[in-house]
């Protein structure tokens, strides 16, 4: 993975690193690309150069730029292409008040948005991990009828925890990594989430899932299936 260097984003656009080095992707160029390709969904540019150790001044620049990017992109792209606004979790670690204000401004545009990207979430051991108050607070403020996406590579159990939190979309990097290692997942969703988990998912009405033949489970998914049974090794001659 290419390391992202700090200090290059500005109000005109963001920096991306290619094989030929750093390139600036301006807001105007991004809008031109979106209008040319007319994708079904796209993520609006984000000033990603902020983390939990950033200064308040840097965090305020990030929130201000994200809102500027969002306003310009939404005003100059076609409504047929669904836009995802980006929320940086680091905002909430640096300055809760400013972050809440920025989120309120973003939500004012929700009629034009198809969903939200919650950036900066990692495993449970990190600053902004799954199950932390930061992530739960953000999700609780997002409309349940809009898709909520968290990018990043997570374990299978972490993905299920994200579903419990109310996340709708995750990366396919977990299954891609398994395939690269010569493994395949061998499972059914039935039994991994309890009925209470399904009731907690507010933006979908899902059918009852069963752990066995016609039996609904109320057991935590960790007790239903051992992690060792989740994968099969495709290199195993058996």
C-alpha positions in Angstrom: 0.0 0.0 0.0 1.3 3.5 -0.9 1.9 5.6 2.2 0.0 8.9 2.1 2.2 11.8 3.0 0.8 14.7 5.0 0.7 18.4 4.1 -0.3 18.3 0.4 -4.1 18.7 0.4 -5.6 22.2 0.0 -9.0 23.8 -0.8 -8.5 23.1 -4.5 -8.2 19.4 -4.2 -6.3 16.4 -2.8 -3.1 14.6 -3.5 -2.9 11.1 -4.7 0.3 9.0 -5.2 0.8 7.1 -8.4 3.7 5.1 -9.9 4.8 8.4 -11.4 4.8 10.1 -8.0 2.4 12.6 -6.4 -0.5 14.0 -8.5 -3.0 16.7 -7.5 -6.7 15.8 -8.1 -8.5 19.1 -8.2 -12.2 19.4 -7.4 -12.9 20.6 -11.0 -11.1 17.6 -12.5 -12.9 15.2 -10.2 -16.3 16.7 -11.3 -15.3 16.3 -14.9 -14.4 12.6 -14.4 -17.7 12.0 -12.6 -19.8 13.7 -15.3 -17.9 11.8 -18.0 -18.3 8.4 -16.5 -21.6 8.9 -14.8 -21.1 6.2 -12.2 -24.0 4.8 -10.3 -22.2 5.7 -7.0 -19.1 7.7 -6.2 -17.4 9.0 -3.0 -16.9 12.8 -2.8 -13.4 14.0 -2.3 -12.2 14.2 1.3 -9.3 16.0 3.0 -8.2 12.7 4.6 -5.0 14.3 6.0 -6.1 14.3 9.6 -5.8 11.9 12.5 -6.4 11.7 16.3 -3.1 13.5 17.0 -3.8 16.4 14.6 -4.2 19.9 15.9 -7.6 21.6 16.2 -6.5 24.0 13.5 -5.7 21.2 11.1 -9.0 19.4 12.0 -11.0 22.6 11.3 -9.3 22.8 7.9 -10.3 19.3 7.1 -13.9 19.8 8.0 -14.1 23.1 6.1 -12.6 21.6 3.0 -14.8 18.5 3.1 -17.9 20.7 3.2 -16.5 22.9 0.4 -15.7 19.8 -1.7 -19.2 18.4 -1.0 -21.1 21.6 -1.9 -19.2 22.1 -5.2 -19.4 18.4 -6.3 -23.1 18.1 -5.5 -23.9 21.4 -7.3 -22.0 20.4 -10.5 -22.7 16.7 -10.9 -25.8 15.0 -12.1 -28.3 13.6 -9.6 -28.3 10.3 -11.5 -25.0 9.5 -9.9 -25.4 8.7 -6.3 -22.9 10.6 -4.0 -21.4 9.4 -0.8 -20.3 12.1 1.7 -17.1 11.3 3.7 -17.0 11.6 7.5 -13.5 11.5 9.0 -13.7 9.8 12.5 -10.5 11.7 13.5 -12.6 14.9 13.6 -14.4 13.6 16.6 -11.2 12.6 18.4 -9.7 16.1 18.0 -12.6 18.4 18.5 -16.1 17.0 19.2 -17.9 20.3 19.0 -16.5 21.2 15.5 -17.1 17.6 14.3 -20.7 17.7 15.4 -21.2 21.0 13.6 -19.6 19.6 10.4 -21.7 16.5 10.5 -24.9 18.7 10.8 -23.9 20.6 7.7 -23.3 17.4 5.8 -26.6 16.0 6.9 -28.4 19.1 5.5 -27.4 17.7 2.1 -28.8 14.2 2.7 -31.6 14.5 0.2 -28.9 14.5 -2.6 -26.8 11.8 -0.9 -27.0 8.1 -1.4 -24.9 7.3 1.6 -21.9 8.0 3.8 -18.4 6.8 4.0 -17.1 6.6 7.6 -13.3 6.9 7.2 -10.6 5.9 9.7 -12.2 3.0 11.4 -9.9 0.1 12.3 -9.9 -3.0 14.6 -11.2 -2.8 18.1 -7.8 -2.1 19.6 -7.3 1.2 17.8 -8.3 4.8 18.7 -11.4 4.8 16.6 -12.3 1.1 16.7 -15.4 -1.0 16.3 -17.7 -0.6 19.3 -16.2 2.7 20.5 -18.3 5.6 21.4 -16.9 7.6 18.5 -18.2 5.2 15.9 -21.5 4.5 17.7 -22.1 8.3 18.0 -21.5 8.9 14.3 -23.8 6.0 13.2 -26.6 7.0 15.5 -26.8 10.4 13.7 -26.9 9.0 10.2 -30.3 8.5 8.5 -31.2 4.7 8.5 -32.5 4.9 4.9 -29.0 5.9 3.5 -26.2 3.4 3.0 -23.4 3.5 5.6 -20.0 2.2 4.4 -16.8 1.6 6.3 -13.6 1.1 4.2 -10.7 -1.0 5.4 -9.6 -4.6 5.9 -11.3 -6.4 8.8 -11.5 -9.9 10.1 -14.7 -11.8 9.6 -15.7 -11.3 13.2 -15.0 -7.5 13.0 -17.3 -7.4 9.9 -20.1 -9.0 11.9 -19.5 -6.5 14.7 -19.8 -3.6 12.1 -23.1 -5.1 11.0 -24.2 -5.1 14.7 -23.3 -1.4 14.8 -25.5 -0.6 11.8 -23.0 -0.6 8.9 -24.4 -1.7 5.5 -21.3 -2.0 3.3 -17.7 -3.1 3.9 -14.7 -3.8 1.7 -14.3 -7.2 0.0 -10.6 -7.1 1.0 -11.2 -9.8 3.7 -12.3 -12.4 1.2 -9.8 -11.2 -1.4 -7.0 -11.7 1.1 -8.3 -15.1 2.0 -8.3 -16.1 -1.7 -4.8 -14.8 -2.1 -3.8 -17.1 0.8 -5.5 -20.0 -0.9 -8.5 -20.1 1.5 -12.2 -19.9 0.9 -15.0 -19.1 3.4 -17.4 -21.9 4.0 -20.4 -20.7 5.9 -24.0 -19.6 6.0 -25.1 -16.3 7.6 -27.7 -18.3 9.5 -26.5 -18.6 13.1 -24.0 -15.8 13.0 -26.4 -13.1 14.0 -29.1 -13.5 16.7 -32.7 -12.4 16.3 -31.9 -9.4 18.5 -29.1 -8.4 16.1 -31.6 -8.5 13.2 -34.0 -6.4 15.1 -31.3 -3.8 15.7 -30.7 -3.4 11.9 -33.1 -0.5 11.4 -32.9 0.1 7.7 -33.9 -3.4 6.5 -36.6 -6.0 7.3 -34.8 -9.3 7.2 -36.3 -12.8 7.5 -35.7 -14.9 10.5 -32.4 -16.8 10.3 -31.9 -20.2 11.7 -29.0 -21.9 13.4 -30.0 -25.4 12.5 -33.0 -27.1 10.9 -35.8 -24.7 11.7 -34.3 -23.4 15.0 -33.7 -19.7 15.6 -30.5 -19.1 17.6 -30.2 -16.7 20.5 -26.6 -17.6 21.1 -23.7 -15.2 20.2 -22.3 -16.2 16.8 -18.9 -17.0 18.4 -20.6 -19.9 20.2 -22.5 -21.2 17.2 -19.5 -21.7 14.9 -15.8 -22.0 15.7 -13.6 -19.6 13.8 -11.5 -22.6 12.7 -14.6 -23.9 10.7 -15.0 -20.6 8.8 -12.3 -21.4 6.2 -11.2 -24.2 4.0 -7.7 -24.5 2.7 -7.8 -25.0 -1.0 -4.2 -26.3 -1.0 -5.2 -29.2 1.2 -5.4 -32.4 -0.9 -8.5 -33.5 1.1 
